[in-house]
Amino acid sequence: MEVKCLVYTVNEVSVMLNVSISTAYRKIKEINHMAIRKGIRKECISSGKVSKKLFHEVYPNCD
């Protein structure tokens, strides 16, 4: 049985957006702040990781 990860790491975001690691951290931070404003509990957010669903809401054409 294959387990699918529900989040992207900073390295994956960096590659997908073709940006530096520090820029990827900033993009993740922005998306995670949007998630908190939408009502997702802060305890569910992890630094350096972003939900795949939320990421693709902001960047729909990135794979």
CHARMM-style PDB file with segment names, atoms N, HN, CA, C and O in Angstrom:
ATOM      1  N   MET     1       0.840  -1.180   0.000  1.00  0.00      PROA
ATOM      2  CA  MET     1       0.000   0.000   0.000  1.00  0.00      PROA
ATOM      3  C   MET     1       0.883   1.242   0.000  1.00  0.00      PROA
ATOM      4  O   MET     1       1.777   1.372   0.837  1.00  0.00      PROA
ATOM      5  N   GLU     2       0.641   2.128  -0.912  1.00  0.00      PROA
ATOM      6  HN  GLU     2      -0.085   2.023  -1.591  1.00  0.00      PROA
ATOM      7  CA  GLU     2       1.430   3.358  -1.043  1.00  0.00      PROA
ATOM      8  C   GLU     2       0.826   4.469  -0.204  1.00  0.00      PROA
ATOM      9  O   GLU     2      -0.377   4.720  -0.266  1.00  0.00      PROA
ATOM     10  N   VAL     3       1.661   5.132   0.579  1.00  0.00      PROA
ATOM     11  HN  VAL     3       2.638   4.928   0.629  1.00  0.00      PROA
ATOM     12  CA  VAL     3       1.218   6.239   1.412  1.00  0.00      PROA
ATOM     13  C   VAL     3       1.560   7.541   0.694  1.00  0.00      PROA
ATOM     14  O   VAL     3       2.706   7.753   0.299  1.00  0.00      PROA
ATOM     15  N   LYS     4       0.570   8.406   0.527  1.00  0.00      PROA
ATOM     16  HN  LYS     4      -0.361   8.233   0.848  1.00  0.00      PROA
ATOM     17  CA  LYS     4       0.789   9.681  -0.137  1.00  0.00      PROA
ATOM     18  C   LYS     4       0.977  10.776   0.895  1.00  0.00      PROA
ATOM     19  O   LYS     4       0.220  10.875   1.862  1.00  0.00      PROA
ATOM     20  N   CYS     5       1.981  11.587   0.682  1.00  0.00      PROA
ATOM     21  HN  CYS     5       2.595  11.507  -0.103  1.00  0.00      PROA
ATOM     22  CA  CYS     5       2.247  12.709   1.570  1.00  0.00      PROA
ATOM     23  C   CYS     5       1.288  13.849   1.211  1.00  0.00      PROA
ATOM     24  O   CYS     5       1.018  14.101   0.037  1.00  0.00      PROA
ATOM     25  N   LEU     6       0.782  14.530   2.235  1.00  0.00      PROA
ATOM     26  HN  LEU     6       1.002  14.326   3.189  1.00  0.00      PROA
ATOM     27  CA  LEU     6      -0.196  15.593   2.019  1.00  0.00      PROA
ATOM     28  C   LEU     6       0.419  16.978   2.001  1.00  0.00      PROA
ATOM     29  O   LEU     6      -0.288  17.971   1.826  1.00  0.00      PROA
ATOM     30  N   VAL     7       1.739  17.054   2.181  1.00  0.00      PROA
ATOM     31  HN  VAL     7       2.313  16.248   2.322  1.00  0.00      PROA
ATOM     32  CA  VAL     7       2.406  18.354   2.231  1.00  0.00      PROA
ATOM     33  C   VAL     7       3.615  18.359   1.297  1.00  0.00      PROA
ATOM     34  O   VAL     7       4.169  17.316   0.952  1.00  0.00      PROA
ATOM     35  N   TYR     8       4.002  19.567   0.902  1.00  0.00      PROA
ATOM     36  HN  TYR     8       3.552  20.415   1.182  1.00  0.00      PROA
ATOM     37  CA  TYR     8       5.247  19.773   0.172  1.00  0.00      PROA
ATOM     38  C   TYR     8       6.270  20.339   1.150  1.00  0.00      PROA
ATOM     39  O   TYR     8       5.930  21.106   2.050  1.00  0.00      PROA
ATOM     40  N   THR     9       7.516  19.953   0.960  1.00  0.00      PROA
ATOM     41  HN  THR     9       7.792  19.330   0.228  1.00  0.00      PROA
ATOM     42  CA  THR     9       8.605  20.516   1.757  1.00  0.00      PROA
ATOM     43  C   THR     9       9.139  21.764   1.058  1.00  0.00      PROA
ATOM     44  O   THR     9       8.783  22.055  -0.084  1.00  0.00      PROA
ATOM     45  N   VAL    10       9.994  22.488   1.762  1.00  0.00      PROA
ATOM     46  HN  VAL    10      10.283  22.252   2.690  1.00  0.00      PROA
ATOM     47  CA  VAL    10      10.575  23.706   1.195  1.00  0.00      PROA
ATOM     48  C   VAL    10      11.401  23.379  -0.052  1.00  0.00      PROA
ATOM     49  O   VAL    10      11.416  24.161  -1.002  1.00  0.00      PROA
ATOM     50  N   ASN    11      12.072  22.258  -0.056  1.00  0.00      PROA
ATOM     51  HN  ASN    11      12.059  21.623   0.717  1.00  0.00      PROA
ATOM     52  CA  ASN    11      12.872  21.882  -1.227  1.00  0.00      PROA
ATOM     53  C   ASN    11      11.987  21.614  -2.443  1.00  0.00      PROA
ATOM     54  O   ASN    11      12.329  22.005  -3.559  1.00  0.00      PROA
ATOM     55  N   GLU    12      10.860  20.954  -2.230  1.00  0.00      PROA
ATOM     56  HN  GLU    12      10.582  20.637  -1.323  1.00  0.00      PROA
ATOM     57  CA  GLU    12       9.939  20.681  -3.332  1.00  0.00      PROA
ATOM     58  C   GLU    12       9.342  21.982  -3.875  1.00  0.00      PROA
ATOM     59  O   GLU    12       9.222  22.152  -5.088  1.00  0.00      PROA
ATOM     60  N   VAL    13       8.972  22.887  -2.987  1.00  0.00      PROA
ATOM     61  HN  VAL    13       9.069  22.749  -2.002  1.00  0.00      PROA
ATOM     62  CA  VAL    13       8.411  24.172  -3.408  1.00  0.00      PROA
ATOM     63  C   VAL    13       9.459  24.959  -4.182  1.00  0.00      PROA
ATOM     64  O   VAL    13       9.143  25.583  -5.195  1.00  0.00      PROA
ATOM     65  N   SER    14      10.692  24.935  -3.716  1.00  0.00      PROA
ATOM     66  HN  SER    14      10.948  24.429  -2.893  1.00  0.00      PROA
ATOM     67  CA  SER    14      11.783  25.636  -4.388  1.00  0.00      PROA
ATOM     68  C   SER    14      11.945  25.154  -5.825  1.00  0.00      PROA
ATOM     69  O   SER    14      12.107  25.963  -6.739  1.00  0.00      PROA
ATOM     70  N   VAL    15      11.903  23.857  -6.023  1.00  0.00      PROA
ATOM     71  HN  VAL    15      11.771  23.200  -5.281  1.00  0.00      PROA
ATOM     72  CA  VAL    15      12.049  23.288  -7.368  1.00  0.00      PROA
ATOM     73  C   VAL    15      10.845  23.618  -8.242  1.00  0.00      PROA
ATOM     74  O   VAL    15      11.003  24.014  -9.397  1.00  0.00      PROA
ATOM     75  N   MET    16       9.635  23.454  -7.692  1.00  0.00      PROA
ATOM     76  HN  MET    16       9.506  23.132  -6.754  1.00  0.00      PROA
ATOM     77  CA  MET    16       8.428  23.700  -8.488  1.00  0.00      PROA
ATOM     78  C   MET    16       8.295  25.148  -8.933  1.00  0.00      PROA
ATOM     79  O   MET    16       7.832  25.423 -10.039  1.00  0.00      PROA
ATOM     80  N   LEU    17       8.707  26.084  -8.061  1.00  0.00      PROA
ATOM     81  HN  LEU    17       9.083  25.861  -7.162  1.00  0.00      PROA
ATOM     82  CA  LEU    17       8.587  27.503  -8.396  1.00  0.00      PROA
ATOM     83  C   LEU    17       9.867  28.070  -9.002  1.00  0.00      PROA
ATOM     84  O   LEU    17       9.908  29.229  -9.414  1.00  0.00      PROA
ATOM     85  N   ASN    18      10.914  27.240  -9.052  1.00  0.00      PROA
ATOM     86  HN  ASN    18      10.880  26.298  -8.718  1.00  0.00      PROA
ATOM     87  CA  ASN    18      12.204  27.661  -9.593  1.00  0.00      PROA
ATOM     88  C   ASN    18      12.718  28.911  -8.872  1.00  0.00      PROA
ATOM     89  O   ASN    18      13.085  29.909  -9.492  1.00  0.00      PROA
ATOM     90  N   VAL    19      12.728  28.817  -7.530  1.00  0.00      PROA
ATOM     91  HN  VAL    19      12.430  28.006  -7.026  1.00  0.00      PROA
ATOM     92  CA  VAL    19      13.187  29.921  -6.683  1.00  0.00      PROA
ATOM     93  C   VAL    19      14.196  29.381  -5.670  1.00  0.00      PROA
ATOM     94  O   VAL    19      14.372  28.170  -5.537  1.00  0.00      PROA
ATOM     95  N   SER    20      14.853  30.295  -4.962  1.00  0.00      PROA
ATOM     96  HN  SER    20      14.711  31.279  -5.071  1.00  0.00      PROA
ATOM     97  CA  SER    20      15.806  29.891  -3.932  1.00  0.00      PROA
ATOM     98  C   SER    20      15.064  29.306  -2.728  1.00  0.00      PROA
ATOM     99  O   SER    20      13.849  29.458  -2.598  1.00  0.00      PROA
ATOM    100  N   ILE    21      15.808  28.644  -1.860  1.00  0.00      PROA
ATOM    101  HN  ILE    21      16.795  28.521  -1.965  1.00  0.00      PROA
ATOM    102  CA  ILE    21      15.231  28.066  -0.651  1.00  0.00      PROA
ATOM    103  C   ILE    21      14.617  29.161   0.224  1.00  0.00      PROA
ATOM    104  O   ILE    21      13.524  28.988   0.763  1.00  0.00      PROA
ATOM    105  N   SER    22      15.320  30.284   0.364  1.00  0.00      PROA
ATOM    106  HN  SER    22      16.208  30.424  -0.074  1.00  0.00      PROA
ATOM    107  CA  SER    22      14.793  31.358   1.220  1.00  0.00      PROA
ATOM    108  C   SER    22      13.496  31.930   0.654  1.00  0.00      PROA
ATOM    109  O   SER    22      12.586  32.260   1.415  1.00  0.00      PROA
ATOM    110  N   THR    23      13.399  32.051  -0.655  1.00  0.00      PROA
ATOM    111  HN  THR    23      14.138  31.783  -1.273  1.00  0.00      PROA
ATOM    112  CA  THR    23      12.155  32.527  -1.273  1.00  0.00      PROA
ATOM    113  C   THR    23      11.050  31.496  -1.091  1.00  0.00      PROA
ATOM    114  O   THR    23       9.896  31.855  -0.859  1.00  0.00      PROA
ATOM    115  N   ALA    24      11.396  30.223  -1.194  1.00  0.00      PROA
ATOM    116  HN  ALA    24      12.334  29.932  -1.383  1.00  0.00      PROA
ATOM    117  CA  ALA    24      10.407  29.164  -0.987  1.00  0.00      PROA
ATOM    118  C   ALA    24       9.863  29.219   0.438  1.00  0.00      PROA
ATOM    119  O   ALA    24       8.664  29.036   0.648  1.00  0.00      PROA
ATOM    120  N   TYR    25      10.734  29.472   1.423  1.00  0.00      PROA
ATOM    121  HN  TYR    25      11.708  29.621   1.253  1.00  0.00      PROA
ATOM    122  CA  TYR    25      10.265  29.623   2.805  1.00  0.00      PROA
ATOM    123  C   TYR    25       9.278  30.785   2.917  1.00  0.00      PROA
ATOM    124  O   TYR    25       8.267  30.671   3.610  1.00  0.00      PROA
ATOM    125  N   ARG    26       9.561  31.896   2.243  1.00  0.00      PROA
ATOM    126  HN  ARG    26      10.382  31.988   1.680  1.00  0.00      PROA
ATOM    127  CA  ARG    26       8.652  33.044   2.289  1.00  0.00      PROA
ATOM    128  C   ARG    26       7.299  32.711   1.657  1.00  0.00      PROA
ATOM    129  O   ARG    26       6.251  33.073   2.190  1.00  0.00      PROA
ATOM    130  N   LYS    27       7.334  32.016   0.516  1.00  0.00      PROA
ATOM    131  HN  LYS    27       8.186  31.721   0.083  1.00  0.00      PROA
ATOM    132  CA  LYS    27       6.079  31.632  -0.157  1.00  0.00      PROA
ATOM    133  C   LYS    27       5.256  30.705   0.731  1.00  0.00      PROA
ATOM    134  O   LYS    27       4.038  30.854   0.832  1.00  0.00      PROA
ATOM    135  N   ILE    28       5.929  29.742   1.376  1.00  0.00      PROA
ATOM    136  HN  ILE    28       6.918  29.621   1.294  1.00  0.00      PROA
ATOM    137  CA  ILE    28       5.239  28.816   2.276  1.00  0.00      PROA
ATOM    138  C   ILE    28       4.632  29.580   3.444  1.00  0.00      PROA
ATOM    139  O   ILE    28       3.494  29.325   3.839  1.00  0.00      PROA
ATOM    140  N   LYS    29       5.394  30.516   3.993  1.00  0.00      PROA
ATOM    141  HN  LYS    29       6.319  30.723   3.672  1.00  0.00      PROA
ATOM    142  CA  LYS    29       4.906  31.314   5.118  1.00  0.00      PROA
ATOM    143  C   LYS    29       3.658  32.101   4.720  1.00  0.00      PROA
ATOM    144  O   LYS    29       2.700  32.172   5.490  1.00  0.00      PROA
ATOM    145  N   GLU    30       3.661  32.689   3.531  1.00  0.00      PROA
ATOM    146  HN  GLU    30       4.439  32.632   2.906  1.00  0.00      PROA
ATOM    147  CA  GLU    30       2.502  33.444   3.042  1.00  0.00      PROA
ATOM    148  C   GLU    30       1.275  32.536   2.903  1.00  0.00      PROA
ATOM    149  O   GLU    30       0.175  32.900   3.319  1.00  0.00      PROA
ATOM    150  N   ILE    31       1.472  31.360   2.319  1.00  0.00      PROA
ATOM    151  HN  ILE    31       2.365  31.064   1.981  1.00  0.00      PROA
ATOM    152  CA  ILE    31       0.348  30.429   2.135  1.00  0.00      PROA
ATOM    153  C   ILE    31      -0.177  29.962   3.490  1.00  0.00      PROA
ATOM    154  O   ILE    31      -1.388  29.873   3.692  1.00  0.00      PROA
ATOM    155  N   ASN    32       0.729  29.664   4.416  1.00  0.00      PROA
ATOM    156  HN  ASN    32       1.713  29.737   4.253  1.00  0.00      PROA
ATOM    157  CA  ASN    32       0.305  29.208   5.738  1.00  0.00      PROA
ATOM    158  C   ASN    32      -0.438  30.305   6.499  1.00  0.00      PROA
ATOM    159  O   ASN    32      -1.379  30.009   7.236  1.00  0.00      PROA
ATOM    160  N   HSD    33      -0.033  31.561   6.333  1.00  0.00      PROA
ATOM    161  HN  HSD    33       0.731  31.801   5.735  1.00  0.00      PROA
ATOM    162  CA  HSD    33      -0.767  32.667   6.964  1.00  0.00      PROA
ATOM    163  C   HSD    33      -2.166  32.795   6.361  1.00  0.00      PROA
ATOM    164  O   HSD    33      -3.125  33.094   7.072  1.00  0.00      PROA
ATOM    165  N   MET    34      -2.282  32.570   5.060  1.00  0.00      PROA
ATOM    166  HN  MET    34      -1.503  32.327   4.482  1.00  0.00      PROA
ATOM    167  CA  MET    34      -3.601  32.570   4.424  1.00  0.00      PROA
ATOM    168  C   MET    34      -4.476  31.471   5.016  1.00  0.00      PROA
ATOM    169  O   MET    34      -5.669  31.671   5.240  1.00  0.00      PROA
ATOM    170  N   ALA    35      -3.880  30.318   5.266  1.00  0.00      PROA
ATOM    171  HN  ALA    35      -2.910  30.155   5.085  1.00  0.00      PROA
ATOM    172  CA  ALA    35      -4.616  29.188   5.839  1.00  0.00      PROA
ATOM    173  C   ALA    35      -5.126  29.531   7.234  1.00  0.00      PROA
ATOM    174  O   ALA    35      -6.259  29.200   7.584  1.00  0.00      PROA
ATOM    175  N   ILE    36      -4.293  30.190   8.024  1.00  0.00      PROA
ATOM    176  HN  ILE    36      -3.373  30.459   7.739  1.00  0.00      PROA
ATOM    177  CA  ILE    36      -4.701  30.589   9.374  1.00  0.00      PROA
ATOM    178  C   ILE    36      -5.857  31.577   9.304  1.00  0.00      PROA
ATOM    179  O   ILE    36      -6.799  31.489  10.090  1.00  0.00      PROA
ATOM    180  N   ARG    37      -5.787  32.527   8.354  1.00  0.00      PROA
ATOM    181  HN  ARG    37      -5.021  32.598   7.715  1.00  0.00      PROA
ATOM    182  CA  ARG    37      -6.885  33.485   8.190  1.00  0.00      PROA
ATOM    183  C   ARG    37      -8.175  32.796   7.762  1.00  0.00      PROA
ATOM    184  O   ARG    37      -9.268  33.271   8.073  1.00  0.00      PROA
ATOM    185  N   LYS    38      -8.051  31.666   7.041  1.00  0.00      PROA
ATOM    186  HN  LYS    38      -7.164  31.281   6.788  1.00  0.00      PROA
ATOM    187  CA  LYS    38      -9.231  30.912   6.612  1.00  0.00      PROA
ATOM    188  C   LYS    38      -9.827  30.100   7.757  1.00  0.00      PROA
ATOM    189  O   LYS    38     -10.931  29.570   7.634  1.00  0.00      PROA
ATOM    190  N   GLY    39      -9.103  30.001   8.868  1.00  0.00      PROA
ATOM    191  HN  GLY    39      -8.206  30.432   8.968  1.00  0.00      PROA
ATOM    192  CA  GLY    39      -9.643  29.290  10.015  1.00  0.00      PROA
ATOM    193  C   GLY    39      -8.934  28.005  10.385  1.00  0.00      PROA
ATOM    194  O   GLY    39      -9.344  27.326  11.326  1.00  0.00      PROA
ATOM    195  N   ILE    40      -7.883  27.657   9.667  1.00  0.00      PROA
ATOM    196  HN  ILE    40      -7.550  28.208   8.902  1.00  0.00      PROA
ATOM    197  CA  ILE    40      -7.123  26.465  10.029  1.00  0.00      PROA
ATOM    198  C   ILE    40      -6.327  26.781  11.282  1.00  0.00      PROA
ATOM    199  O   ILE    40      -5.692  27.831  11.375  1.00  0.00      PROA
ATOM    200  N   ARG    41      -6.363  25.874  12.243  1.00  0.00      PROA
ATOM    201  HN  ARG    41      -6.880  25.021  12.168  1.00  0.00      PROA
ATOM    202  CA  ARG    41      -5.677  26.110  13.519  1.00  0.00      PROA
ATOM    203  C   ARG    41      -4.170  26.201  13.327  1.00  0.00      PROA
ATOM    204  O   ARG    41      -3.583  25.449  12.549  1.00  0.00      PROA
ATOM    205  N   LYS    42      -3.564  27.120  14.035  1.00  0.00      PROA
ATOM    206  HN  LYS    42      -4.041  27.731  14.666  1.00  0.00      PROA
ATOM    207  CA  LYS    42      -2.127  27.364  13.936  1.00  0.00      PROA
ATOM    208  C   LYS    42      -1.325  26.109  14.294  1.00  0.00      PROA
ATOM    209  O   LYS    42      -0.238  25.896  13.757  1.00  0.00      PROA
ATOM    210  N   GLU    43      -1.851  25.286  15.190  1.00  0.00      PROA
ATOM    211  HN  GLU    43      -2.734  25.459  15.627  1.00  0.00      PROA
ATOM    212  CA  GLU    43      -1.159  24.067  15.601  1.00  0.00      PROA
ATOM    213  C   GLU    43      -1.035  23.060  14.457  1.00  0.00      PROA
ATOM    214  O   GLU    43      -0.192  22.164  14.504  1.00  0.00      PROA
ATOM    215  N   CYS    44      -1.867  23.206  13.440  1.00  0.00      PROA
ATOM    216  HN  CYS    44      -2.552  23.934  13.402  1.00  0.00      PROA
ATOM    217  CA  CYS    44      -1.855  22.286  12.299  1.00  0.00      PROA
ATOM    218  C   CYS    44      -0.871  22.716  11.220  1.00  0.00      PROA
ATOM    219  O   CYS    44      -0.671  21.996  10.243  1.00  0.00      PROA
ATOM    220  N   ILE    45      -0.260  23.873  11.386  1.00  0.00      PROA
ATOM    221  HN  ILE    45      -0.422  24.459  12.180  1.00  0.00      PROA
ATOM    222  CA  ILE    45       0.671  24.413  10.403  1.00  0.00      PROA
ATOM    223  C   ILE    45       2.092  24.086  10.834  1.00  0.00      PROA
ATOM    224  O   ILE    45       2.442  24.235  12.005  1.00  0.00      PROA
ATOM    225  N   SER    46       2.898  23.646   9.898  1.00  0.00      PROA
ATOM    226  HN  SER    46       2.614  23.525   8.947  1.00  0.00      PROA
ATOM    227  CA  SER    46       4.287  23.301  10.193  1.00  0.00      PROA
ATOM    228  C   SER    46       5.220  24.200   9.385  1.00  0.00      PROA
ATOM    229  O   SER    46       5.025  24.390   8.185  1.00  0.00      PROA
ATOM    230  N   SER    47       6.217  24.741  10.040  1.00  0.00      PROA
ATOM    231  HN  SER    47       6.376  24.586  11.015  1.00  0.00      PROA
ATOM    232  CA  SER    47       7.182  25.608   9.364  1.00  0.00      PROA
ATOM    233  C   SER    47       7.964  24.818   8.319  1.00  0.00      PROA
ATOM    234  O   SER    47       8.442  23.716   8.590  1.00  0.00      PROA
ATOM    235  N   GLY    48       8.088  25.386   7.138  1.00  0.00      PROA
ATOM    236  HN  GLY    48       7.700  26.281   6.919  1.00  0.00      PROA
ATOM    237  CA  GLY    48       8.847  24.732   6.077  1.00  0.00      PROA
ATOM    238  C   GLY    48       8.066  23.693   5.306  1.00  0.00      PROA
ATOM    239  O   GLY    48       8.615  23.009   4.443  1.00  0.00      PROA
ATOM    240  N   LYS    49       6.774  23.571   5.617  1.00  0.00      PROA
ATOM    241  HN  LYS    49       6.328  24.127   6.318  1.00  0.00      PROA
ATOM    242  CA  LYS    49       5.908  22.633   4.896  1.00  0.00      PROA
ATOM    243  C   LYS    49       4.596  23.329   4.591  1.00  0.00      PROA
ATOM    244  O   LYS    49       4.154  24.210   5.327  1.00  0.00      PROA
ATOM    245  N   VAL    50       3.986  22.918   3.497  1.00  0.00      PROA
ATOM    246  HN  VAL    50       4.346  22.202   2.899  1.00  0.00      PROA
ATOM    247  CA  VAL    50       2.721  23.529   3.094  1.00  0.00      PROA
ATOM    248  C   VAL    50       1.802  22.442   2.538  1.00  0.00      PROA
ATOM    249  O   VAL    50       2.245  21.528   1.842  1.00  0.00      PROA
ATOM    250  N   SER    51       0.535  22.559   2.856  1.00  0.00      PROA
ATOM    251  HN  SER    51       0.175  23.301   3.422  1.00  0.00      PROA
ATOM    252  CA  SER    51      -0.463  21.623   2.352  1.00  0.00      PROA
ATOM    253  C   SER    51      -0.468  21.655   0.822  1.00  0.00      PROA
ATOM    254  O   SER    51      -0.451  22.724   0.211  1.00  0.00      PROA
ATOM    255  N   LYS    52      -0.492  20.477   0.223  1.00  0.00      PROA
ATOM    256  HN  LYS    52      -0.506  19.609   0.719  1.00  0.00      PROA
ATOM    257  CA  LYS    52      -0.538  20.410  -1.244  1.00  0.00      PROA
ATOM    258  C   LYS    52      -1.805  21.085  -1.770  1.00  0.00      PROA
ATOM    259  O   LYS    52      -1.774  21.773  -2.790  1.00  0.00      PROA
ATOM    260  N   LYS    53      -2.906  20.882  -1.072  1.00  0.00      PROA
ATOM    261  HN  LYS    53      -2.931  20.323  -0.243  1.00  0.00      PROA
ATOM    262  CA  LYS    53      -4.180  21.477  -1.500  1.00  0.00      PROA
ATOM    263  C   LYS    53      -4.088  23.000  -1.503  1.00  0.00      PROA
ATOM    264  O   LYS    53      -4.469  23.646  -2.480  1.00  0.00      PROA
ATOM    265  N   LEU    54      -3.581  23.575  -0.411  1.00  0.00      PROA
ATOM    266  HN  LEU    54      -3.271  23.051   0.383  1.00  0.00      PROA
ATOM    267  CA  LEU    54      -3.470  25.032  -0.334  1.00  0.00      PROA
ATOM    268  C   LEU    54      -2.465  25.563  -1.350  1.00  0.00      PROA
ATOM    269  O   LEU    54      -2.691  26.604  -1.968  1.00  0.00      PROA
ATOM    270  N   PHE    55      -1.361  24.851  -1.521  1.00  0.00      PROA
ATOM    271  HN  PHE    55      -1.178  24.006  -1.019  1.00  0.00      PROA
ATOM    272  CA  PHE    55      -0.353  25.275  -2.486  1.00  0.00      PROA
ATOM    273  C   PHE    55      -0.964  25.376  -3.881  1.00  0.00      PROA
ATOM    274  O   PHE    55      -0.733  26.350  -4.597  1.00  0.00      PROA
ATOM    275  N   HSD    56      -1.747  24.364  -4.262  1.00  0.00      PROA
ATOM    276  HN  HSD    56      -1.935  23.573  -3.680  1.00  0.00      PROA
ATOM    277  CA  HSD    56      -2.318  24.365  -5.616  1.00  0.00      PROA
ATOM    278  C   HSD    56      -3.495  25.323  -5.763  1.00  0.00      PROA
ATOM    279  O   HSD    56      -3.889  25.644  -6.885  1.00  0.00      PROA
ATOM    280  N   GLU    57      -4.058  25.783  -4.656  1.00  0.00      PROA
ATOM    281  HN  GLU    57      -3.738  25.523  -3.745  1.00  0.00      PROA
ATOM    282  CA  GLU    57      -5.051  26.855  -4.744  1.00  0.00      PROA
ATOM    283  C   GLU    57      -4.373  28.167  -5.131  1.00  0.00      PROA
ATOM    284  O   GLU    57      -4.937  28.963  -5.882  1.00  0.00      PROA
ATOM    285  N   VAL    58      -3.165  28.390  -4.620  1.00  0.00      PROA
ATOM    286  HN  VAL    58      -2.707  27.743  -4.011  1.00  0.00      PROA
ATOM    287  CA  VAL    58      -2.422  29.616  -4.910  1.00  0.00      PROA
ATOM    288  C   VAL    58      -1.667  29.509  -6.232  1.00  0.00      PROA
ATOM    289  O   VAL    58      -1.591  30.476  -6.990  1.00  0.00      PROA
ATOM    290  N   TYR    59      -1.109  28.332  -6.503  1.00  0.00      PROA
ATOM    291  HN  TYR    59      -1.171  27.547  -5.887  1.00  0.00      PROA
ATOM    292  CA  TYR    59      -0.339  28.089  -7.724  1.00  0.00      PROA
ATOM    293  C   TYR    59      -0.965  26.918  -8.480  1.00  0.00      PROA
ATOM    294  O   TYR    59      -0.420  25.815  -8.458  1.00  0.00      PROA
ATOM    295  N   PRO    60      -2.100  27.138  -9.149  1.00  0.00      PROA
ATOM    296  CA  PRO    60      -2.831  26.032  -9.771  1.00  0.00      PROA
ATOM    297  C   PRO    60      -2.094  25.336 -10.922  1.00  0.00      PROA
ATOM    298  O   PRO    60      -2.384  24.178 -11.222  1.00  0.00      PROA
ATOM    299  N   ASN    61      -1.165  26.013 -11.557  1.00  0.00      PROA
ATOM    300  HN  ASN    61      -0.930  26.954 -11.313  1.00  0.00      PROA
ATOM    301  CA  ASN    61      -0.495  25.412 -12.714  1.00  0.00      PROA
ATOM    302  C   ASN    61       0.869  24.821 -12.384  1.00  0.00      PROA
ATOM    303  O   ASN    61       1.624  24.469 -13.290  1.00  0.00      PROA
ATOM    304  N   CYS    62       1.191  24.709 -11.101  1.00  0.00      PROA
ATOM    305  HN  CYS    62       0.577  24.995 -10.366  1.00  0.00      PROA
ATOM    306  CA  CYS    62       2.485  24.156 -10.686  1.00  0.00      PROA
ATOM    307  C   CYS    62       2.354  22.666 -10.371  1.00  0.00      PROA
ATOM    308  O   CYS    62       1.447  22.235  -9.659  1.00  0.00      PROA
ATOM    309  N   ASP    63       3.285  21.902 -10.921  1.00  0.00      PROA
ATOM    310  HN  ASP    63       4.022  22.252 -11.499  1.00  0.00      PROA
ATOM    311  CA  ASP    63       3.355  20.469 -10.612  1.00  0.00      PROA
ATOM    312  C   ASP    63       4.766  20.066 -10.320  1.00  0.00      PROA
ATOM    313  OT1 ASP    63       5.028  18.897 -10.038  1.00  0.00      PROA
TER     314      ASP     63
END
